[in-house]
Amino acid sequence: MDVDQMVETEREDPESVLAETDHSTDLGLAMAEDAKRVGRGELSSERFWAKYDEAARAEFGEAYEATPNPAVDSDDQTIDEAAAEALSCSVGSMDSVAADLDGSEAAAASAAEPETDAGSDDPTYGMVIDLQKCVGCDSCTVACKAENRTPPGVSYNVVMEEEHGEYPNVSRTNVPRPCMQCTNPPCVQVCPVSATYKMDNGVVNIDYERCIGCRYCMIACPYGARYFDFGESYDDEVMEADEIDSPEYGIDRDEDGRVEPVGNVRKCSFCHHRLNRGEEPACVETCIGDARNAGNLDDPESEVAQLADSDRAFQLKEEGGTDPNVYYLK
């Protein structure tokens, strides 16, 4: 089975995605491809932003200039000060962006992260999915939509399917695909307004207050794991559906009653609000085949770390350099 090809088949056409935006398609395509090169180590973040600084300033204006430029190849997640001072971007770290966002989910998520033992490092949350146990029931997909109140067209957890053989000798491959929570995420690298970044616990976060909906991150994601919220609703099918708040990152979206981040890009967060309560992501808790495990990849005694280190384990699109925190078992 070629699971990487299954991912490619599932992904939306990049040009079609960007054709619906008010921003440059050519710029988005170019930045997305180079963001992937940064993840592969073929291009530095400093050179990336030097290449796109003028175009990004012209395309995004003050929104671009007001934030530091993300760098997935840097421990600080931003390009170094010397490089930043030569460009149009703000000088600072991603931590400074979060600190400036009083009341945003970025600050709330940081404050709500689970406490660890004194002197210990933050956990790195990961997931292992056993493909031999997945029966393709889609309970993970349904549980995710119910838990995160995602609107029509937005599904953080899909199960890709591929049939093999001819009747009556037919088999099926089921490959669940959440966000990979990459170590070197191209979606972070490409974001011109620093709306996407990694938390210390490995979860890739989106600040909905800062996101401008350019959708460049959607086409930079090698896994097709990001979706745009067009503001559609299940209110016609479910009475008062829009009156139930989305629990993402543990806070409400809008004091005026908007419960969804309309006009923004959305993605799986490993049910971060559940992790904060010491619970498993909804997809893990509801998997009837016990195909999913989630936990701290940094703890060698944890089941998820041991499974990820097994001979059966592999990552999707390993050659891309993203180093996902989601592993699969053959």
C-alpha positions as CSV (number, residue, x, y, z in Angstrom):
1,M,0.0,0.0,0.0
2,D,1.2,3.5,-0.8
3,V,-0.2,5.6,2.0
4,D,1.7,8.7,0.9
5,Q,-0.1,8.6,-2.4
6,M,-3.4,8.2,-0.5
7,V,-2.6,11.5,1.2
8,E,-1.8,13.2,-2.2
9,T,-5.1,11.9,-3.6
10,E,-7.0,13.4,-0.6
11,R,-5.4,16.8,-0.7
12,E,-7.2,19.7,-2.4
13,D,-5.7,21.3,-5.5
14,P,-3.5,24.2,-4.3
15,E,-4.5,26.6,-7.1
16,S,-8.2,25.9,-6.5
17,V,-7.8,26.7,-2.8
18,L,-6.0,30.0,-3.4
19,A,-8.4,31.0,-6.3
20,E,-11.0,31.7,-3.6
21,T,-8.9,34.1,-1.7
22,D,-8.1,37.8,-2.1
23,H,-4.4,37.2,-2.0
24,S,-1.8,36.3,-4.7
25,T,-2.0,32.7,-5.8
26,D,1.5,32.8,-7.4
27,L,3.0,34.2,-4.2
28,G,1.2,31.5,-2.1
29,L,2.4,28.7,-4.3
30,A,6.0,29.8,-4.3
31,M,6.1,30.5,-0.6
32,A,4.5,27.1,0.1
33,E,7.0,25.2,-1.9
34,D,9.9,27.0,-0.3
35,A,8.5,26.5,3.1
36,K,8.7,22.8,2.5
37,R,12.3,23.2,1.4
38,V,13.1,24.8,4.8
39,G,11.7,21.7,6.5
40,R,13.9,19.5,4.4
41,G,17.0,21.6,5.2
42,E,17.5,22.9,1.7
43,L,16.8,26.5,2.5
44,S,17.3,28.5,5.7
45,S,14.4,30.5,7.2
46,E,16.6,33.7,7.0
47,R,17.0,33.2,3.3
48,F,13.3,32.3,2.9
49,W,12.1,35.6,4.4
50,A,14.8,37.6,2.6
51,K,13.5,36.2,-0.6
52,Y,9.8,37.0,0.2
53,D,10.1,40.1,2.4
54,E,9.3,42.7,-0.3
55,A,6.4,40.7,-1.8
56,A,5.0,39.8,1.6
57,R,5.1,43.5,2.7
58,A,3.3,44.5,-0.5
59,E,0.7,41.8,-0.2
60,F,-0.1,41.8,3.5
61,G,1.1,45.3,4.6
62,E,0.9,46.1,8.3
63,A,-0.3,42.6,9.3
64,Y,3.1,41.3,8.0
65,E,5.2,44.1,9.4
66,A,3.8,43.9,12.9
67,T,4.9,40.3,13.6
68,P,8.3,38.5,13.6
69,N,8.9,36.0,10.8
70,P,8.5,32.3,11.7
71,A,11.4,30.0,11.4
72,V,10.9,26.2,11.8
73,D,14.7,25.6,11.8
74,S,15.2,27.8,14.9
75,D,14.6,26.9,18.6
76,D,13.1,30.4,19.0
77,Q,10.7,29.7,16.1
78,T,11.7,33.1,14.5
79,I,14.6,34.3,12.4
80,D,17.6,35.8,14.2
81,E,17.6,39.5,15.2
82,A,20.3,40.5,12.7
83,A,18.3,39.1,9.8
84,A,15.0,40.5,11.1
85,E,16.4,44.0,11.4
86,A,17.3,44.0,7.7
87,L,13.8,43.1,6.7
88,S,10.3,44.7,7.1
89,C,9.2,42.4,9.9
90,S,9.0,43.0,13.6
91,V,12.0,41.9,15.7
92,G,11.0,39.4,18.4
93,S,10.1,35.8,19.2
94,M,6.9,33.9,18.9
95,D,6.6,34.1,22.7
96,S,6.4,37.8,22.3
97,V,3.6,37.5,19.9
98,A,1.6,35.4,22.3
99,A,2.3,37.8,25.2
100,D,0.9,40.7,23.1
101,L,-2.4,38.9,22.5
102,D,-4.3,39.6,25.7
103,G,-7.4,37.4,25.9
104,S,-6.5,35.5,22.7
105,E,-6.5,31.7,22.6
106,A,-2.7,31.8,22.1
107,A,-2.3,33.3,25.6
108,A,-5.1,31.2,27.0
109,A,-3.6,28.0,25.7
110,S,-0.2,28.8,27.1
111,A,-1.7,29.6,30.5
112,A,-3.8,26.4,30.4
113,E,-1.1,23.9,29.6
114,P,-0.9,21.1,32.1
115,E,1.6,21.6,34.9
116,T,4.6,19.3,34.9
117,D,6.8,18.3,37.8
118,A,9.3,20.9,39.0
119,G,12.4,20.9,36.9
120,S,10.9,18.7,34.2
121,D,10.5,19.6,30.5
122,D,7.2,20.1,28.8
123,P,5.8,16.9,27.3
124,T,5.8,16.4,23.5
125,Y,2.3,15.1,22.7
126,G,2.2,12.5,20.0
127,M,-0.1,9.8,18.6
128,V,0.4,6.3,17.2
129,I,-2.2,4.7,15.0
130,D,-2.2,1.0,14.4
131,L,-3.4,0.4,10.8
132,Q,-3.9,-3.3,11.5
133,K,-6.5,-2.4,14.1
134,C,-8.3,0.4,12.2
135,V,-11.6,-1.0,10.8
136,G,-12.6,2.1,9.0
137,C,-15.7,2.7,11.1
138,D,-15.2,6.5,11.1
139,S,-16.1,6.8,14.8
140,C,-13.0,9.0,15.2
141,T,-14.3,11.3,12.5
142,V,-17.7,11.6,14.2
143,A,-16.3,12.0,17.7
144,C,-14.0,14.8,16.5
145,K,-16.8,16.7,14.8
146,A,-19.0,16.3,17.9
147,E,-16.2,17.3,20.3
148,N,-14.9,20.3,18.4
149,R,-18.2,21.5,16.9
150,T,-16.7,21.8,13.4
151,P,-19.0,23.2,10.7
152,P,-19.8,21.6,7.3
153,G,-16.7,21.1,5.2
154,V,-14.4,21.1,8.2
155,S,-13.3,17.7,9.5
156,Y,-10.1,17.5,11.5
157,N,-10.1,13.7,11.5
158,V,-10.7,11.9,8.2
159,V,-10.1,8.2,7.4
160,M,-8.6,7.7,3.9
161,E,-9.7,4.5,2.3
162,E,-8.3,2.4,-0.5
163,E,-9.5,-1.0,-1.9
164,H,-7.2,-3.6,-3.3
165,G,-7.9,-6.7,-5.5
166,E,-11.1,-7.8,-7.2
167,Y,-14.2,-9.4,-5.9
168,P,-14.4,-11.7,-4.0
169,N,-10.7,-11.3,-3.1
170,V,-10.9,-7.7,-1.9
171,S,-9.1,-6.0,1.0
172,R,-9.2,-2.4,2.2
173,T,-6.6,-0.1,3.7
174,N,-7.9,2.5,6.2
175,V,-5.6,5.4,7.1
176,P,-6.9,7.9,9.7
177,R,-5.3,11.3,9.2
178,P,-5.4,13.9,11.9
179,C,-3.0,16.9,11.9
180,M,0.5,15.5,12.1
181,Q,1.7,18.2,14.7
182,C,5.0,18.3,12.8
183,T,8.3,19.1,14.4
184,N,9.2,21.2,11.3
185,P,5.8,22.4,10.1
186,P,5.7,24.1,6.7
187,C,2.4,25.7,7.8
188,V,4.3,27.6,10.5
189,Q,7.1,28.7,8.1
190,V,4.8,30.0,5.4
191,C,2.5,32.1,7.7
192,P,3.1,35.8,6.8
193,V,1.4,37.1,10.0
194,S,2.7,34.6,12.6
195,A,-0.8,33.2,13.3
196,T,0.5,29.6,13.3
197,Y,3.2,28.4,15.6
198,K,4.2,25.5,17.8
199,M,3.5,25.3,21.5
200,D,6.1,24.0,23.8
201,N,4.2,20.7,24.0
202,G,4.5,20.0,20.3
203,V,1.0,20.9,19.3
204,V,0.8,23.3,16.4
205,N,-1.5,26.2,17.3
206,I,-3.5,28.7,15.3
207,D,-4.2,32.2,16.8
208,Y,-7.7,32.9,15.3
209,E,-7.4,36.6,16.3
210,R,-4.3,37.0,14.2
211,C,-5.2,34.7,11.2
212,I,-6.1,36.7,8.1
213,G,-7.4,33.7,6.2
214,C,-4.9,33.9,3.3
215,R,-4.8,30.0,3.2
216,Y,-1.1,29.8,2.3
217,C,-0.7,27.4,5.2
218,M,-3.4,25.1,3.7
219,I,-1.4,24.5,0.6
220,A,1.9,24.3,2.5
221,C,0.6,21.4,4.6
222,P,1.9,18.2,2.9
223,Y,-1.0,16.3,4.5
224,G,-4.0,18.3,3.6
225,A,-4.9,18.6,7.2
226,R,-6.1,22.3,7.3
227,Y,-9.5,23.7,6.4
228,F,-11.0,27.1,5.8
229,D,-14.1,28.1,7.8
230,F,-16.6,29.6,5.3
231,G,-19.2,30.2,8.1
232,E,-21.5,27.3,7.1
233,S,-23.7,25.9,9.7
234,Y,-25.6,22.8,10.8
235,D,-28.4,25.0,12.2
236,D,-30.9,23.8,9.5
237,E,-30.3,20.2,10.5
238,V,-29.8,20.6,14.3
239,M,-31.9,23.2,16.1
240,E,-29.8,25.9,17.9
241,A,-26.5,24.2,16.7
242,D,-24.8,27.6,16.4
243,E,-25.5,28.3,20.1
244,I,-23.0,25.7,21.3
245,D,-19.5,27.0,21.8
246,S,-16.5,25.4,20.2
247,P,-14.1,24.2,23.0
248,E,-10.9,24.6,21.0
249,Y,-8.1,25.7,23.2
250,G,-10.5,26.0,26.1
251,I,-12.0,29.4,25.4
252,D,-14.9,31.0,23.6
253,R,-14.3,32.4,20.1
254,D,-16.2,35.7,20.4
255,E,-17.9,37.6,23.2
256,D,-20.5,38.7,20.7
257,G,-21.8,35.2,20.2
258,R,-19.7,34.0,17.3
259,V,-18.8,30.5,18.3
260,E,-16.7,29.5,15.3
261,P,-13.6,31.2,13.8
262,V,-15.3,32.2,10.5
263,G,-12.9,33.4,7.9
264,N,-9.9,31.5,9.4
265,V,-8.1,28.3,8.8
266,R,-8.8,25.5,11.2
267,K,-7.1,22.2,12.1
268,C,-6.8,19.4,14.6
269,S,-5.2,20.4,17.9
270,F,-5.1,16.9,19.5
271,C,-8.2,18.1,21.5
272,H,-5.9,20.4,23.4
273,H,-8.7,21.4,25.8
274,R,-9.0,17.7,26.7
275,L,-5.2,17.3,27.2
276,N,-5.4,20.2,29.6
277,R,-7.9,18.2,31.7
278,G,-5.7,15.1,31.6
279,E,-8.0,13.4,29.1
280,E,-7.3,11.7,25.8
281,P,-8.3,13.3,22.5
282,A,-11.8,12.4,21.5
283,C,-10.7,10.3,18.6
284,V,-8.5,8.1,20.9
285,E,-11.2,7.7,23.5
286,T,-13.9,6.5,21.0
287,C,-11.8,4.2,18.8
288,I,-13.7,0.9,18.9
289,G,-10.7,-1.0,17.7
290,D,-8.2,0.5,20.1
291,A,-6.2,1.6,17.1
292,R,-5.1,4.9,18.6
293,N,-2.7,5.8,21.4
294,A,-1.8,9.3,22.5
295,G,0.7,10.5,25.1
296,N,4.1,11.9,25.8
297,L,6.7,10.9,23.2
298,D,9.5,12.2,25.5
299,D,8.7,9.6,28.2
300,P,10.4,6.4,27.1
301,E,8.2,4.5,29.6
302,S,5.0,5.7,27.9
303,E,3.1,3.3,25.6
304,V,3.0,5.8,22.8
305,A,6.8,6.4,22.9
306,Q,7.4,2.6,22.9
307,L,5.0,2.1,20.0
308,A,6.6,5.0,18.0
309,D,10.0,3.4,18.5
310,S,8.9,-0.1,17.3
311,D,10.0,-1.8,14.1
312,R,6.4,-1.4,12.8
313,A,6.3,2.4,13.1
314,F,6.6,4.8,10.3
315,Q,5.6,8.4,9.5
316,L,3.7,9.8,6.5
317,K,6.0,11.5,3.9
318,E,9.1,10.9,5.9
319,E,11.3,12.3,3.1
320,G,9.6,15.8,3.5
321,G,11.6,16.6,6.7
322,T,8.5,17.6,8.6
323,D,9.1,14.9,11.3
324,P,5.5,14.4,12.3
325,N,4.5,13.6,15.9
326,V,1.9,11.1,14.5
327,Y,3.2,7.6,13.8
328,Y,1.6,4.7,12.1
329,L,2.1,1.0,12.7
330,K,2.3,-1.2,9.6
